[in-house]
């Protein structure tokens, strides 16, 4: 019987952690799991000893404000690892926190599996040396990541993207749009402003300013905001426009929102992959605080940010980043995708290629098998 500790610090990591734990418990029903996460990790049968909500932000400057709380959680988790002696720690993304935790836990003689590796190919590649010291194995979800770790001499395996299994089929377009008061025959734009508080603060107001501009160009168009679970209601108080425009906010049903849309305008991140798996045309947007952007841009080593473009190896989807992200640019790109059938069909073909590169079904199962292999090795070593 294995005892496994998991650490994930945001909504996407919690989603992957929940899927991983379900597979772990299916492979070995006696497996015990505890750790740091959220509702999905707990629902899968793990014991939460720490809740990530309130500790998940983006940006160098924003993180500083949370340092006292983050440090207290770090100490709590290290103490839990010291007392409970898990057979393995599975760190899921969230590198600013998980690197420190993984080093400390590895220092206790507990092996570490890093699942959903941080974006070291984009910036801060010097962290590879640190990862080599503490990671027993790295499980990557994008095919282009494996060579980076292989060159660094870090044990690595491409397991595929867990979203392939997790994307929900849900209601069909007509049923879903009717259920939220929409028109199934009207052009529909999905707005995905992110899953973190500071993302929504930076991104949602710009999207809402773009709404009337899009409406002027495409009469009858309707909008659906996909609200990530666990966010403060106050973030969405401004999500109202002229009563002549149909704009509905739906919580916790991003797959249904994406599937029902003709065009998706999404914050850069996991949602871009989710949208690609639904083969929906999209516009990728993102904005950080000016201070954070200026502090971090010099360290970035890629010229695209969207995962779908990185997987494709070229820019197949327009990215509107920082100063390029304005109400006018959002409206221009959205209207173009709504009105230009050839462009829309070309993007859909490109997204099908991206989807094919993400590996087949079973990523969470393969990851669980590798985690149990590492845990089993640690257990054998303990018995010697």
DATADA-V158294 format. One record per residue. RES is the residue in one letter. SS is DSSP state (H for helix, E for strand, - for the rest). OMEGA is omega as a letter, one per 20 degrees, with the letter a starting at -180 (999 if undefined). BURIAL is + if it has 9 or more other C-alpha atoms within 8 Angstrom, else -. Layout:
res->(RES & RES)
ss->(SS & SS)
omega->(OMEGA & OMEGA)
burial->(BURIAL & BURIAL)
//
This chain:
res->(X & X & X & X & X & X & X & X & X & X & X & X & X & X & X & X & X & X & X & X & X & X & X & X & X & X & X & X & X & X & X & X & X & X & X & X & X & X & X & X & X & X & X & X & X & X & X & X & X & X & X & X & X & X & X & X & X & X & X & X & X & X & X & X & X & X & X & X & X & X & X & X & X & X & X & X & X & X & X & X & X & X & X & X & X & X & X & X & X & X & X & X & X & X & X & X & X & X & X & X & X & X & X & X & X & X & X & X & X & X & X & X & X & X & X & X & X & X & X & X & X & X & X & X & X & X & X & X & X & X & X & X & X & X & X & X & X & X & X & X & X & X & X & X & X & X & X & X & X & X & X & X & X & X & X & X & X & X & X & X & X & X & X & X & X & X & X & X & X & X & X & X & X & X & X & X & X & X & X & X & X & X & X & X & X & X & X & X & X & X & X & X & X & X & X & X & X & X & X & X & X & X & X & X & X & X & X & X & X & X & X & X & X & X & X & X & X & X & X & X & X & X & X & X & X & X & X & X & X & X & X & X & X & X & X & X & X & X & X & X & X & X & X & X & X & X & X & X & X & X & X & X & X & X & X & X & X & X & X & X & X & X & X & X & X & X & X & X & X & X & X & X & X & X & X & X & X & X & X & X & X & X & X & X & X & X & X & X & X & X & X & X & X & X & X & X & X & X & X & X & X & X & X & X & X & X & X & X & X & X & X & X & X & X & X & X & X & X & X & X & X & X & X & X & X & X & X & X & X & X & X & X & X & X & X & X & X & X & X & X & X & X & X & X & X & X & X & X & X & X & X & X & X & X & X & X & X & X & X & X & X & X & X & X & X & X & X & X & X & X & X & X & X & X & X & X & X & X & X & X & X & X & X & X)
ss->(- & - & E & E & E & E & E & E & - & - & H & H & H & H & H & H & H & H & H & H & H & H & H & H & H & H & H & - & - & - & - & E & E & E & E & E & E & - & H & H & H & H & H & - & - & - & E & E & E & E & E & - & - & - & - & - & - & - & - & H & H & H & H & H & H & - & H & H & H & H & H & H & H & H & H & H & H & H & H & H & H & H & H & H & - & - & - & E & E & E & E & E & - & - & H & H & H & H & H & H & H & H & H & H & H & H & - & - & - & - & E & E & E & E & E & - & - & - & - & - & - & - & - & - & - & - & H & H & H & H & H & H & H & H & - & - & E & E & E & E & - & - & H & H & H & H & H & H & H & H & H & - & - & - & - & E & E & E & - & - & - & - & H & H & H & H & - & - & - & - & - & - & H & H & H & H & H & H & H & - & - & - & - & - & - & - & - & E & E & E & E & E & - & - & - & - & H & H & H & H & H & H & H & H & H & H & H & H & H & H & H & H & H & H & H & H & H & - & - & - & - & E & E & E & E & E & E & - & - & - & - & - & H & H & H & H & - & - & - & - & - & - & - & - & - & E & E & E & E & E & E & - & - & H & H & H & H & H & H & - & - & - & E & E & E & E & E & - & - & H & H & H & H & H & H & H & H & - & - & - & - & E & E & E & E & E & - & - & - & H & H & H & H & H & H & H & H & H & H & - & - & - & - & - & - & - & H & H & H & H & H & H & - & - & - & - & - & - & E & E & E & H & H & H & - & - & H & H & H & H & H & H & H & H & H & H & H & H & H & - & H & H & H & H & H & H & H & H & H & H & H & H & H & H & H & H & H & - & - & - & - & - & H & H & H & H & H & H & H & H & H & H & H & H & H & H & H & H & H & H & H & H & H & -)
omega->(a & r & a & r & a & r & r & a & r & a & a & r & r & r & a & r & r & r & r & a & r & r & r & a & r & r & r & a & r & a & r & a & r & r & a & a & a & a & a & r & r & a & r & r & r & r & r & r & r & a & a & a & a & r & a & r & r & r & a & a & a & a & a & a & a & a & r & r & a & a & r & r & r & a & r & a & r & r & r & r & a & a & a & r & r & r & r & r & r & r & a & r & r & a & a & r & a & r & a & r & a & r & a & a & r & r & r & a & a & a & a & r & r & a & a & a & r & a & a & r & a & r & r & r & r & r & r & r & r & a & r & a & a & a & r & r & r & r & a & a & r & a & a & a & a & a & r & a & r & r & a & r & a & r & a & r & r & a & a & a & a & a & r & r & a & r & a & r & r & r & r & a & a & a & a & a & r & a & a & r & r & r & a & a & a & r & a & r & r & r & a & a & r & a & a & a & a & r & a & r & a & a & a & a & r & r & a & r & a & a & a & r & r & a & r & a & a & a & r & r & r & a & r & r & r & a & r & r & r & a & a & r & a & r & a & a & a & a & r & a & r & a & r & a & r & r & a & r & a & a & r & a & a & a & r & a & a & a & a & a & r & r & r & r & a & r & r & a & a & a & r & r & r & r & r & a & r & r & r & r & a & r & a & a & r & r & r & r & a & a & r & a & a & a & a & a & a & a & a & a & a & r & r & a & a & a & a & r & r & r & a & a & r & a & r & r & r & r & r & a & r & a & r & a & a & r & a & a & r & a & a & a & a & r & r & a & r & a & a & a & a & r & a & a & r & r & r & r & r & a & r & r & r & r & a & a & a & r & a & r & r & a & a & r & r & r & r & r & a & r & a & r & r & r & r & r & r & r & r & a & a & a & a & 999)
burial->(- & + & + & + & + & + & + & + & + & + & - & - & + & + & + & + & + & + & + & + & + & + & + & + & + & - & - & - & - & - & + & + & + & + & + & + & + & + & - & + & + & + & - & + & + & + & - & + & - & + & - & + & + & - & + & + & + & + & + & + & - & + & + & - & - & + & - & - & - & + & - & - & + & + & - & - & + & + & - & + & + & + & - & - & - & + & + & + & + & + & + & + & + & + & - & - & + & + & + & - & + & + & + & + & + & + & - & - & - & + & + & + & + & + & + & + & + & - & - & + & + & + & + & + & - & - & - & + & - & - & + & + & - & + & + & + & + & + & + & + & + & + & + & - & + & + & - & + & + & + & - & + & - & + & + & + & + & + & + & + & + & + & - & + & - & - & + & - & - & - & - & + & + & + & + & + & + & + & - & - & - & + & + & + & - & - & + & + & + & + & + & + & + & + & + & + & + & - & + & + & + & + & + & + & + & + & + & + & + & + & + & + & + & + & + & - & - & - & - & - & + & + & + & + & + & + & + & + & - & - & + & - & - & - & + & - & - & - & - & - & + & - & - & - & + & + & + & - & + & + & + & - & + & + & + & + & + & + & + & + & + & + & + & + & + & + & + & + & + & - & + & + & + & + & + & + & + & - & + & + & + & + & + & + & + & + & + & + & - & - & - & + & + & - & - & + & - & - & - & + & - & - & - & - & + & + & + & + & + & + & + & + & - & - & + & + & + & + & + & + & + & + & - & - & + & + & + & - & + & + & + & + & + & + & + & - & + & + & - & - & - & - & - & + & - & - & + & + & - & + & + & + & + & + & + & - & - & + & + & - & - & + & + & + & + & + & + & + & + & - & + & + & - & + & + & + & - & + & + & - & - & - & - & -)
//
